[in-house]
Amino acid sequence: DGEVHMNELKNGNTEMFWNPTSEVRRQRLKRHIVLFEEQTDFESERLWQHVTSAINKGDQHKATQEKFVLEEEQRNAARERRESGAEWKPLLFRHDAATNEWRYKYEDLRPWDPLNDIAQFEKDGILQTMERHLSTRMSNHKTTCINNQITRHKRSAKDCRRRKTSDQPSNHSQNTESSCSTPESVQELSDDDGKYLGFGSLCAQCGKEMNHLKEIHSAVLSLQKAQQDIHR
């Protein structure tokens, strides 16, 4: 969200390449970081704090010394593991044999969806996205529940028609309303306040997921209100 210039080395001319407007700056995603006192010993901000402090003070010699201390500790730890035969198992990264590179296990490369995505945060090193709508897992489970209900409903209606065909009703029974009802149209199904019309309430897992999402939504609203109060 800052200015970018192009410098022509041959003649020394400088040209403005990118100058974001105030509207663009306002749209920038807010950066949330873990509080320093809550970070573990190996998180970058804590691990490199002395190097960073020396750089900010302009003390290049001190920064180099602190960097050397960190690197020596890492070399010694690797040497001790090698001598003891201990295997190093990264918690958050995996080795890609095809590219011979280390990749973050929980990377999320999909584009940000401003209509559905509320916030992205890191918990215990795992990147997570808070969404407005039901998760894919919840939606898939919900669809499965509906399909199972429809299948049972159709089977019941089919058995009903079979009984009506095999019976020999009398004149009196023909004028009597059948005990079997016509199955509802699948197209008329809708989701209203957490219930599938014509099929009763949510199943236990759907209801549990729905309550969990409501709790998360309430927590997010509370955090947003607290942030607004802090800004004021």
C-alpha positions as CSV (number, residue, x, y, z in Angstrom):
1,D,0.0,0.0,0.0
2,G,3.0,2.3,-0.6
3,E,4.4,4.1,-3.6
4,V,6.5,2.2,-6.1
5,H,9.0,3.9,-8.4
6,M,10.9,2.8,-11.5
7,N,14.5,4.1,-11.8
8,E,16.1,4.3,-15.2
9,L,19.8,3.6,-14.6
10,K,21.0,4.9,-17.9
11,N,19.7,8.5,-17.5
12,G,18.8,8.6,-13.9
13,N,15.1,9.3,-14.5
14,T,12.5,8.2,-11.9
15,E,8.9,7.3,-12.9
16,M,6.0,6.7,-10.6
17,F,4.8,3.1,-11.2
18,W,2.2,2.7,-8.4
19,N,0.6,5.2,-6.1
20,P,-2.3,3.8,-4.2
21,T,-5.2,6.0,-3.4
22,S,-6.6,6.4,0.2
23,E,-9.5,4.1,-0.8
24,V,-7.0,1.3,-1.7
25,R,-5.2,1.8,1.6
26,R,-8.4,1.6,3.5
27,Q,-9.2,-1.8,1.9
28,R,-6.0,-3.3,3.1
29,L,-6.5,-6.4,5.4
30,K,-5.8,-5.7,9.0
31,R,-2.7,-7.5,10.3
32,H,-3.2,-9.4,13.6
33,I,-0.1,-10.8,15.3
34,V,0.3,-13.0,18.4
35,L,1.2,-11.0,21.5
36,F,4.9,-11.3,22.2
37,E,4.4,-12.7,25.7
38,E,2.2,-15.5,24.2
39,Q,4.8,-16.6,21.6
40,T,6.9,-19.7,21.9
41,D,10.7,-19.6,22.0
42,F,11.0,-20.6,18.3
43,E,8.7,-18.1,16.8
44,S,10.5,-15.6,14.6
45,E,9.7,-12.4,16.5
46,R,10.9,-13.8,19.8
47,L,13.8,-15.9,18.4
48,W,15.3,-13.0,16.5
49,Q,14.4,-10.2,18.9
50,H,18.0,-9.3,19.8
51,V,19.1,-9.2,16.1
52,T,16.1,-7.1,15.3
53,S,16.8,-4.7,18.1
54,A,20.4,-4.2,17.0
55,I,19.3,-3.6,13.4
56,N,16.8,-1.0,14.5
57,K,19.5,0.8,16.5
58,G,21.8,0.7,13.5
59,D,24.4,-1.5,15.4
60,Q,25.5,-3.8,12.6
61,H,28.3,-5.4,14.7
62,K,25.9,-6.3,17.5
63,A,23.3,-7.7,15.0
64,T,26.0,-9.9,13.4
65,Q,27.0,-11.2,16.8
66,E,23.5,-12.1,17.8
67,K,22.9,-13.8,14.5
68,F,26.0,-15.9,14.9
69,V,24.9,-17.0,18.4
70,L,21.5,-18.2,17.1
71,E,23.1,-20.0,14.2
72,E,25.6,-21.8,16.4
73,E,22.8,-22.9,18.7
74,Q,21.0,-24.4,15.7
75,R,24.2,-26.2,14.5
76,N,24.8,-27.6,17.9
77,A,21.2,-28.9,18.2
78,A,21.5,-30.5,14.8
79,R,24.8,-32.1,15.7
80,E,23.3,-33.6,19.0
81,R,20.3,-35.0,17.1
82,R,22.6,-36.6,14.5
83,E,24.8,-38.2,17.2
84,S,21.9,-39.5,19.2
85,G,20.0,-40.7,16.0
86,A,17.0,-38.6,16.9
87,E,14.7,-37.8,13.9
88,W,13.6,-34.2,13.3
89,K,9.9,-34.0,12.7
90,P,8.7,-30.6,11.7
91,L,5.2,-29.7,13.1
92,L,4.2,-27.2,10.5
93,F,6.2,-28.0,7.3
94,R,6.6,-30.9,5.0
95,H,9.3,-31.7,2.5
96,D,8.3,-31.7,-1.2
97,A,10.5,-34.3,-2.9
98,A,9.6,-33.1,-6.4
99,T,10.9,-29.6,-5.8
100,N,13.2,-30.4,-2.9
101,E,11.6,-27.6,-1.0
102,W,9.9,-27.2,2.4
103,R,6.2,-26.3,2.2
104,Y,3.8,-25.1,4.9
105,K,1.4,-27.9,5.7
106,Y,-1.7,-25.7,6.2
107,E,-1.2,-23.2,3.3
108,D,-4.4,-21.7,1.9
109,L,-3.9,-20.5,-1.6
110,R,-7.5,-19.8,-2.5
111,P,-8.4,-16.1,-3.3
112,W,-9.9,-14.1,-0.4
113,D,-13.7,-14.0,-0.6
114,P,-14.9,-10.7,0.9
115,L,-18.5,-11.9,0.8
116,N,-17.9,-15.0,2.8
117,D,-14.5,-14.7,4.6
118,I,-14.6,-12.8,7.8
119,A,-11.0,-13.1,9.1
120,Q,-8.0,-15.3,8.8
121,F,-6.0,-16.1,11.9
122,E,-3.3,-18.5,13.1
123,K,-3.8,-20.8,16.1
124,D,-0.9,-23.0,17.3
125,G,0.8,-22.4,13.9
126,I,-2.2,-23.5,11.9
127,L,-3.7,-21.0,9.5
128,Q,-7.5,-20.9,9.7
129,T,-10.3,-18.8,8.0
130,M,-13.5,-17.7,9.7
131,E,-16.3,-17.8,7.2
132,R,-19.8,-16.4,7.3
133,H,-21.5,-19.4,5.7
134,L,-21.6,-23.0,6.6
135,S,-18.4,-24.9,6.1
136,T,-18.1,-27.3,3.1
137,R,-18.2,-30.2,5.6
138,M,-21.4,-29.0,7.1
139,S,-23.0,-28.4,3.8
140,N,-22.1,-31.8,2.5
141,H,-23.4,-33.4,5.6
142,K,-26.6,-31.4,5.4
143,T,-27.1,-32.5,1.7
144,T,-26.6,-36.1,2.8
145,C,-29.2,-35.8,5.5
146,I,-31.8,-34.4,3.0
147,N,-31.0,-37.1,0.4
148,N,-31.5,-39.9,3.0
149,Q,-34.8,-38.3,4.2
150,I,-36.0,-38.1,0.5
151,T,-35.0,-41.7,-0.1
152,R,-36.9,-42.9,2.9
153,H,-39.9,-40.8,2.0
154,K,-40.0,-42.1,-1.6
155,R,-39.7,-45.7,-0.4
156,S,-42.6,-45.2,2.0
157,A,-44.7,-43.7,-0.7
158,K,-43.8,-46.5,-3.1
159,D,-44.8,-49.2,-0.5
160,C,-48.1,-47.3,0.0
161,R,-48.9,-47.3,-3.7
162,R,-48.1,-51.0,-3.9
163,R,-50.5,-51.8,-1.1
164,K,-53.2,-49.7,-2.8
165,T,-52.8,-51.5,-6.1
166,S,-52.9,-55.0,-4.6
167,D,-56.0,-54.3,-2.4
168,Q,-59.5,-54.7,-3.7
169,P,-61.3,-51.8,-2.1
170,S,-65.1,-51.7,-1.7
171,N,-67.3,-48.9,-2.9
172,H,-67.3,-47.5,0.7
173,S,-63.5,-47.6,0.9
174,Q,-63.1,-45.8,-2.4
175,N,-64.9,-42.8,-0.9
176,T,-62.7,-43.0,2.2
177,E,-59.6,-40.9,2.4
178,S,-56.5,-43.0,2.1
179,S,-54.2,-43.3,5.0
180,C,-51.2,-42.9,2.8
181,S,-50.2,-39.3,1.9
182,T,-48.7,-38.1,-1.4
183,P,-45.0,-37.5,-1.0
184,E,-44.0,-33.8,-1.1
185,S,-42.2,-32.5,-4.1
186,V,-38.4,-32.4,-3.7
187,Q,-38.4,-28.9,-5.3
188,E,-40.5,-27.6,-2.4
189,L,-37.8,-28.4,0.2
190,S,-36.2,-25.4,1.8
191,D,-34.1,-24.6,4.8
192,D,-35.9,-22.4,7.4
193,D,-34.3,-21.5,10.7
194,G,-32.2,-24.7,10.8
195,K,-35.1,-27.1,9.8
196,Y,-35.7,-29.0,6.6
197,L,-39.4,-28.4,5.8
198,G,-41.3,-31.7,5.5
199,F,-38.5,-33.7,7.2
200,G,-38.5,-32.4,10.8
201,S,-35.6,-31.1,12.7
202,L,-31.9,-31.2,12.0
203,C,-30.0,-34.4,12.8
204,A,-27.8,-34.4,15.9
205,Q,-24.6,-33.7,14.1
206,C,-26.1,-30.8,12.0
207,G,-27.6,-29.3,15.2
208,K,-24.3,-29.5,17.0
209,E,-22.5,-27.9,14.0
210,M,-25.1,-25.2,13.8
211,N,-24.8,-24.4,17.6
212,H,-21.0,-24.3,17.3
213,L,-21.1,-21.9,14.4
214,K,-23.5,-19.6,16.3
215,E,-21.1,-19.6,19.2
216,I,-18.2,-18.6,17.0
217,H,-20.3,-15.9,15.3
218,S,-21.2,-14.4,18.7
219,A,-17.6,-14.5,19.7
220,V,-16.5,-12.7,16.5
221,L,-19.2,-10.0,17.0
222,S,-18.0,-9.5,20.6
223,L,-14.4,-9.1,19.4
224,Q,-15.4,-6.6,16.7
225,K,-17.3,-4.5,19.3
226,A,-14.2,-4.6,21.6
227,Q,-12.0,-3.5,18.7
228,Q,-14.3,-0.6,17.9
229,D,-14.3,0.5,21.6
230,I,-10.5,0.4,21.6
231,H,-10.3,2.5,18.4
232,R,-12.7,5.1,19.9
